[in-house]
Amino acid sequence: MTTRDFSLRYAGGRTGFLLIHGLGGTPTEMRLVARALNQAGHTVHCPQLAGHCAGESELLATGWRDWAQSVIDELDRMHLICDRVIVGGLSMGAVLAMHVAAARPEAVDGLALYAPTLWYDGWSIPRYAFLLKWLINTPFGRRYSFVEREPYGVKDLRTRALITAAITRGDSSEAGLLGTPSGALQQMWALIDQTRREMPTITCPALLVHAREDDVASLSNAFYIQRRLGGLVDAVILDDSYHLVTIDQQRGIVVERSLALAARLAKREVREKAAGLRVVAAE
């Protein structure tokens, strides 16, 4: 079965944003932010990760290295048309962004980490969820699927109603999978373990946006990442959003701070070029 490609690509200037959706999610999660960044003049690509936007069997046929390769392939594509690229992502997509920054430091100029998720420990997550890692290889664990439930990561009631309607229709290309199978969770945990080891080596500037009331991943995720990354981290705590910060009611702040990161990188490049010219002139 050939999976339709739901990737989003918006042509713009020489600064690019490569935005990565979450586990079991879709590029639609990034569309509103992507359009706003593009309207500000930037090139924005939101690739569909391998195995996504279809069913459980397609997702389970891939692993975290396949998902990372989807991002690396898109990164190479963007460098053909962009001078600098900021890699960002939502939830697990933010973890993928950090891993790619560690794997390809010369190609990633900045990070935009939206609700990065190392642990499912938000207020809507059942208290027994931590047991899953110990049960994952039992018959029960292998059959387990992590099922999303109200409020589906969204505080805005209108947006939540649209997501609920897409879930009811079974539209995985729009709302993602309702349940994430245990095999995919194991792959995500392997990615997280790898990325946690890599964090201190990541020195590019990073924007980190997290909701104080995140229903899926608590603020402890953001605090951990802020301490571990090796470069400058601009941390923003939202006070009126849940987990899906790219579509919730404070997404304007997400866009604003992402644009500010792009502007800082552009100014730094101008300064570095000017300093290089002065050195050449002095010689």
N, C-alpha and C positions, 0 to 999 in steps of 0.2 A: 504493500500500500504506500503510495506517495503522499506525503504530508504537504498540504498547501503552505506556502511561505507567507506569514503574516508580518514580516519585518517592515519597519517604517524607516524611510530615508528622506530627509529634507535637505535640499541643496542650499548652501549659504557661503559664508566667508571662509577665511583660511584658518580660523579656530574651530575645531570640531568637538562635539560632545558625543561620546559613545555610551549609550544608556542601556543597562541590562535589567531585564525583568527578573522576578523571583522564581523560586522553585515551584513548578506546576502552574506558573503564571503565563502571561502573554505580553507582547509588546504594547498592548493597549494600556497597561498600567503606566506606561511612560508617555503616552500620547499628548496629554495636556501640557506637561512640562516641556516635552520635545517641541511642540508647536510654538510655545512662548519663547523658548531659546532661539528657535529658528527665526521668529518674527523680529528678534533683536539682532539678527544678521549672521547667526552661526549655522554651520553645517551640523546636522544632528542625525545620527543613525541609531536605531533601536533594533538590533538583530533578534530573530527568533532563535532561541537556544535549541540545540539538537534534541530531538525527542519530544519537544513541547508542542502545544496547540493541537493535540490529537487525543489519544486515549491512554490509559494506564500502560498498556502493553508497549506502546511506542516509547513512553518515558522510561520504562524499565529496561528497554533494549539499549539504553545509553547510560553513561556514568559521568562523574564530575569532570574527568579529563576531556570527554566529548563536549561538555558544556563550555569548558575553558577554551577549547579549540575554536568553537563558534565565535567567541569574543576575539581571540587572537587573529582569526581570519578577517574579521571585520576591522580590527585595528590596522592591519596591513593595508586593507582596502582604503581606509580613511587617510592614511599617510600618503597616498598617491595624490590626494587633493587638498590636504591640510598641512599647515606648518607646525601646528601643535594640536594635541588631542587630550582632552580631559575624559577620563573613563569613570563612569558613575554607575550606580545600580541601586535597586530597591531590595531590601531584605537579604535573601541569599545572593541576589545580584550584586549587592555591595561587597559581599565576601569574595565573589568572583573577581570584582574589580580590583580588590587588594591583591589577590593572587596573581592576576595578570600584571599588575604594577611591579610585583616582585620578580616575576619571570621575564618581563620585558621593560626594565627600568628606563632604557634609552628611548622608548616609544611612548611612555605615559608621562605627560607633563603635569598632571594634577588628578586628584580623585574627588568625586562627589558621592559621598556615602549617605544614602537615604534609608533610615531605619535599619541599619545593619544588624543582622541576626546571627548570633553565635549560639544562643539558647532560646528555646521556646519557654519563656517564663513570665509572659505578660499576664494581666489580671483575668483574661478570659480562658487561659489554659488550665485544664484540670490539674489538680494537685498531684495526682498519681502519674502524670506524664513523665516525670524523671525516671520512673521504673522501666520505661520502654527500652532503654539501652541494655538493660540486663535481660529483658525478655525477647529481644529482637530475633534471636536465633531459635526460639521455641516455636512449636506449631502455631501458637496464638500470635506470636510476634510476626511470623512470616505472612500471616493473613491480615495483619493489622493495617489500617489505613487511617492517617491523621485527617480527620474530617473538620473542615472549617465550619464555624457556627457564628451566630449573631455575636457581635455587630459586623463581622466580615472585614475587620480592620478599618472601618470607615465611620467617622462620627457624624458626617453630614447625612441627614436623613434622606434627602432626594437621591444622592449618589448611591447610598446603600440600597434604596429601593430598585434602582437600575441593575445593581449587581445581583440582587436577589432574583429579579426577573430573568436575567441571563442564566443564573444557576438553575432556576426552575426549568428553563428551556433546554438545559443540558448543553449550552453553547460554550465549549471549552476554549474556543478561539477568542471569545470575548471576556469571559469571567475566569478562565483557567479551570483546572480540575477541582472539583469540590473536595475530593479526598486525595491525599498524597500517600502512595503506597510505601510500605516499610522499606522496600529495596531502595527507593529513591532517597528516603531519609538516611539510610546508611551511607549512600554516596555523598549526601550533603555533609554528614558528620566527618567523613574522610577529607572532604575539601576544607572544612573548618579546622581540623587538626593540622593540615598542611599549612594553611594560611596563618594560623596562630604562631607557628614557628617562624614564618617569614616576616611578620609585622615589623620587627625592629630594623629590618633591612630596607624598608620602604621609606624613602626620604623626600619624595615629592610633596608639595603642599596638598593638604586634604581639607575638604569641607565635610563636616559630619552633622547631619540633621536628624534629630530623633524627637519623638513626642513624649512628653512627660507621662501621658496616660496611655502609652502604647499597650494595646490589648494582647499583642502576640509576643513582643520582645521588650522586656523592661529596660529602664535606663542603665542598668548594670552592663548591658551590652556596649552602649556608647562609652561609658566610663572606662571599661576595659580597653577598648580600641584606642581611645584618646591617650591612655597611659603607654600603650605598647608601640604605636607607630613611631617611626624614627624621625619624622619631619614635623613641620608646623601643622597644627590641627586647629581649624576654626570650627568650634562646636556651637551649634544652635539648638536650643531646646524649645520645642513648640508647645504652647499651652492650650491649644484648642483643636487637636487632631488625635487620631488613633494611628494604627500601624501604616496604612497606605498613604503616606504623606504626599505622594505625587498626585493623588486624585482627591485628597480630602480638603477641608475648607481653608487650610493655611498654605495651599500649594503656591500661592503668590510669593510667600517668603522663601520657599524652596527655589523658585525661579530667580528671585532677586539676589539671593546669596550665591547661587550658581553663576550668575552673570558677573557678580563681583569677583569671584575666583578667576573667571576668564579675563577680566580686565586687569587684575593683578599680574597674571602670567604674561599678558601682552606688554604691560609696562616694564616688567622685569626683562623681557627680551630686548626691548628698546634700550634700556640702560646697559645691558650686557654688550649689545652691538656698539653703542657709543663708547663704552670703555675699551672695547677691542680696537676701534678706530683710533682712539687716543694713544694706545700702545703702539700701533703701527706708525702713527705720525711721529711719535717720540723716537722710534728706531731710525 
